[in-house]
């Protein structure tokens, strides 16, 4: 309950200014320093607001324990704000190994801390500590990796364009965050903590591929595309990136949606039956969310955040409205509303803003939908088999059989010329990244 509210720290404390620094091709040391101090000031303000607002958040949920949890987690506002420009500096210098280290090492160490605290009887405070440790260690790694320190703030230095870019990007991030978390707020308010717990487990499982694929690709793509804004290679890079996203998300999320029955049995155990349809529905929506990341990169790399904000207001508002209606049918209704909203958002961005960006839409649509159409039959087959045979075969065995079958299906796809060409493009990209 607390994380659904306090999790906005990563969005609000950044205020879109890290992307403003990455997108700019002429940013100076003083401009970067001014952005750092602006982020820090925002972080301090949000830290104090969270401390004061914690009792009101607890009252909204009707759960007193939310107050101290929120007050402790408020420190993540400040830590996230201070980290923003250090992360931008590491991205600008294309130090991707350090960015990977900043994602992996703090999370791994924080997980160990949380497990030790949980074994020691700390209860949910182990999860609270995990969030704080992640934020603190991430800041430490980024400071080391950036090898950069801010100067004192100074007025002027042509900051207006950077702040305008950041404000528009911030607006989009807030809308995205709201639509990504309003589901938890609604379920927690209407259905209570038990139903929210089931939904949250399913949501975290479905979002794992999104986090592991989209976030690293964004950190690689953004600085490169920003440098290629006027280059002839810009659109070919987009087409290749869209192909990778399509196969990565369709090949993972659609297949996992089809395997949701044994998957939930294996990962969560008995008593989590409601999580199965929730996970499957959310995973389908995640495919549209994943293939839409290319549009996000286009808007940011070409400084079209104003256009992005206007269309985000339209599509995200519709998604929130659908979720408010869907909560009447419980967590499953909210999951369906979320998936419909993701598909609607991708469709609207495809049909309208891309023309303003000067991007040819057809190659991107083909690159996105070909893997979706290819893996859809495999997902349907896995779903039918799992619900037909799970009662006679142990869940772990059934899951292994389905995953092997889907890998074989993907391999057979190489016999189709278009699929084989896509595979070759993905392998070539992997080789280039390794070099």
N, C-alpha and C positions, 0 to 999 in steps of 0.2 A: 504493500500500500504506500509506503513512504517512497520507495524507489520510483513509482509511477509519477510522483510529483518532483522529487529531488533530482531525478535523472535528467531533468532539463538543464542541469548545470553545464553539461558539456556543450550544449547549444547556446545558451544565453551568455555564458562567460566568454565564449569565443567571439560572439557578435559578428561572425562572418569575416573578421579581420585577418585571420590566418590565410584564407583563400584570397583575400585582396592582395596580400603580400606575395603569394605564389603566382597569381595571375599577372601582376605588374612586371613589365620587362625592364623598367628603369628605376626601381625603388632604391632609395638611398639609405645609408646607415641611420641618419636622423629620422627618416620616415619610419623605418622599422622600429626604432626606439620609441617614437611617439605611439605607434600601434601597441607596443608592449605595455607602456604605462597606461594606455586607455583600457586595454584588457584587464590589467591589474586593478584599476579603479572600479571597473564593472564587477570584478570578482569580489572585492571587499564589500561593495554595496549589497550584492546578492547574498553573501555570507551573513550579513547582519539582518537582512530581510528574512532569510530562512530561519534564523534563530527566533525572531519575533513571531513569525507566522506559524511555527510548529504546532502550538496548541490549537489553532484554528484548523489546521490540516487534520489533526487528530479528531477534532469535533465533527468535521465533515464525514469522516468514516465511522464515527462512534466507537473509536478504538484508542484509549488513553496511551497505550504503549507506543503509538506512532510519534508522540511528542519527543521523548529523548532520542529516539532513533533518528528523527529528522534533524535534530539539533547537532548531533554528532556528524551526520552525513553532510551537513552544511559546509564543512571544511573542504569538501570536494569542489564546491564552487570556486573557491580561491585557488586551489591547486590546479584546477583545469584552466583557469584564466591565465595564470602565470606560465603554464606550459604552451599556450597557443602559439606564440611567436617563435619559440624555440623549435616547435614541430615544423612551422613554416620554413624556418631557416634550413633545417635538415632536408626538407623536401626540395627547396630551391637548389641546394648543392647536390641533389640526386644521390644522397647517401641512403640507398634503399635498405642495405643490410642493417644500418642503425635504426631505421624506421621499423623494420621487422623485429629487431631486438626490443624496441620500446613497446611493441605490442605483446611479445611473447614472454620475455623475462619477468616483468612486473606481474603479469597475470599468473604465471606459474608459481612465483614466490608467494603471492597473496593467497593462492589456493592452498599452499602448504600451511600458511599461517591460519587460514580459516579452518582447515581440517584439524590442526592441533588444538585450536581453541574449542572446536565443537566436541572433540574427544575429551577435552577437559571440563565439559559441562557448561560452556558459555551460551549454548542455545543460539537464538537468532542473532546475538551479538557477534558471533563468529562471521556471519554474513555482512554485518555492518563493518567490522574490521577489515574484511576482504576488500570492500569498496575503497576505504580510506588508504589502505596499503597500496592498492593498484595505482591510485592517483599520485601518491607521494613518490613511489618508485619510478613511475613513468616520467615525472618531472625530472628526477635525478638523471635518468638515462638520456633524456633529450638535451639537458644542459651540457652533459659531457659530449654528446654527439655533435651539437651545434658549434661548439668552440666559438661562441659569440656571446657578447655581453652588451646590454643596452646602454646608451648614453643617457644623460639627464634629459627630461622632456623640454622641448622648446616650441614656441608658437610659430605659426606659418608653415613653411616647407611644403606647400601644396598638398595638404592632407585631405581636401574636400572630396576629390574623386575617389580616394581610397575609402573614406568613410561612407560615401554613397554606395559604392560597390558592396561594402560590408553590410550596410543596412538592408539592402535588397536581398543579399544572400542570407542574412540573419532571418529576414521575414520568411523565406522559403524553408529554412531549417526549423523554425518554430512551427510552421504549419505541418511539416513532415513529422516533427516530434509529437505534436498534438494528435494527429491521426494515427500515429504508431503507439500511443499510450492512452488515448481516451477510452479504448476498449477495456483496459485494466481498471481505469477509474470507474467506468460505468458498471462493470461486473462487481467490483468491490463495494460500490455504493448500493446496488440493487440486490445482488445475490449473496454477498457476504464473502468472508475470507476463504471458506472451503472451496466454493466454486471458482473463486479467483485463483486459488492455488492450483487447481486442475488446469485451468486455462493457461496460467503462467508457465507451468511445466511444458505443456504442448507448444506454447509460443517460443520458449527458449530453445527447444529442440529444433523447431523449424527454422529459427533465425540463425542457427549456428553456421550453415553453409553461406548465408548472406554475409555474415561477419567475416568469415574466413576467406571469402573470395572477393567480395565487392570492395571492402575497405582497403586491402593491400593494392588492388588494381587501381583504385582511385588515387592513391598516393603515388603510384607510378605514372598514371595517365595524365594527371593534371599538370605537373610541371613540364612534361614533354609536349602536350598539346598547346600549352600556353606559349611555348617557344616556337611552335609551328603554325601560329595563327594565320599567317599569310603565305604559307608554304604549300606547294602542290601536293605534298605528302599528307596533308591534314586529313582529307576525307578517306584515303586508303587506310590510314591508321584507324579511323573510326570504324570502317567496315570490318577490319580484322578484330578490333576490340569487341564489336558487337557479336561477331561469330563466336569468340571465346566465351563471352557472357552467356550467349544462348545455349551452348552445349554444356557449360558448367552448371547452369541453374536448371535447365530442362533435364539434363542427365542426372542431377542429384535430387532436386526437389520433387519432380514428377515421379521418379522411381521410389523415393522414400514415401511419398503419399500413397502409392500403390501398396507399399509394404507396411503401412502404418499399424495394421493389426498385430503382426508378430513383433514389430519394432517396439511398440509401446510395452508389450508384454515383457520383452527382454530388458529394456532400459529402466522401466518404472515398476514392473512387477504387477501382481494382481491388485484389483481395486481401482484401477485407473482407466476403466472402460470408456468413460466420457472423453478422455483425452484423445482417443483414437480418431473419431470424426473431426474433432477440432484441429488436430495436427494435419490431417489430410487436406482439409479445406484451406487452412492457412498456407500450407506448402504450395498449393496451386496458385494462390495469390502471390506468393513469394517469387514465382517465376516471372510474373509481370513486373514486379518490383525490381527484380534483378536485371532484366533486359532493358529497363528504363534508365539504368545508370548512365548509359551513353548520352542521353539527352541532358542529364545533369552536368556531365563533363563539357558538353557543347556550350551550354549557357554560361558556365563559369569561365571557360578558356577564351570565349569571345566577348566576355564582359556584357552579357545580355541578361543580367540578373533581374532587371526591371521587367522584361518580358516573362521571365520565369516566374517571378512573384505574382504577376497578374493571373497567369494560368493556374498557378498553384492555389490561389485563393478560390478559384472556381472549382477545380477538381477536388481539392481537399475538403472544402465546405460540403460538397455533395457526399463525400465519404463519411464525414462526421454525422451528417443527417441520417445516412443509412444505418450507422452504428446505433444511434439513439433509437431508431425504429427497431433494430435487430435485437436490442437487449431484452425486449419483451419475450423473446424465445430463448433466453439464457445465453450461456457461453457459445453454443453452436450457432445461434442466430447472429451474434456479434462477429464470429469468425466468417460466416457467409458474407455479411455486410462488408467486412474488411477486404475480402477477396474481390468482391464486385467493385469496390472502390479502387483497388489497385489496377484492375483491368480497365476501368473507366479512365483513370489517370493516364495510363500508357496510351490509350486510344486518342485521347484529347491532345496530348503532347505530340503524337505522331501526325495528326491531321492538320494542326494549325500552326504552332510556333516554329516548326522546323523551316517553313517557307521564309519566315522573317530572318532566320539564322543563315539562309542561303545554302542549306544542306539538301541534297537529293534524298528524298524519303524512301523511295522504292528499294535501293540496295540495303538500307538499314532494316526495313521491315522484313525483307527476304532473309537476311542474315539472322534476324531474331526469331522468326516463326518456323524456319525450316527445322531446327532441332526440336522445337516444341512439338510440331506435327510428327516428327520421327519418333520421339520417345513416348508420346501419348498412348499408343497401343500397348507398349510394354507396361506402362503404369496401370492401365485398365486390366490387362491380363494378370498382373501381380495382385491387384485388389480382389479380383474374382477368385483366384486360386487360394489366397490367404484366408478368405472368409469361408471357402468351401472345405478346405482341408485342415485348418488349424486345430479343429477338435480331435483329429486323429494323429497329428504330428506335433512333437514338441516345438514350442515357439522358436527356440534358437535354431533348430534344424530347419524349420520352414524359412526363417529369415535368411539363413545361409544359402538355401536352395534358390530363393528368389533373387538374391543379389548376384549369385553366379549366373543364373539364367539371364539377368539383365545385362551383365557384362558380355555374355555371349551374343546377345542381341545387338549390343553396341558394336561388337567386332564384326558381325555379319553385315552391319551397315556400310562397311568399307566397300562392299560389292556395288553399292549405288554410286555412280560417278560424282554426283554433287556432294554427297556425304564424304566420299573419299577425298575430294578436293578440300573440303572444310577441315578434315583431319590433318591433311598435309600442311595447311595454313597454320593450324594450332601448333603442330610440332615444330614448324619453322620458327614461330614466335618464341616458343620455349627455348630453342637453341640460341636465338638471339639474346634472350634475357640472361641466359647462363654465361654467354660471352661478355 
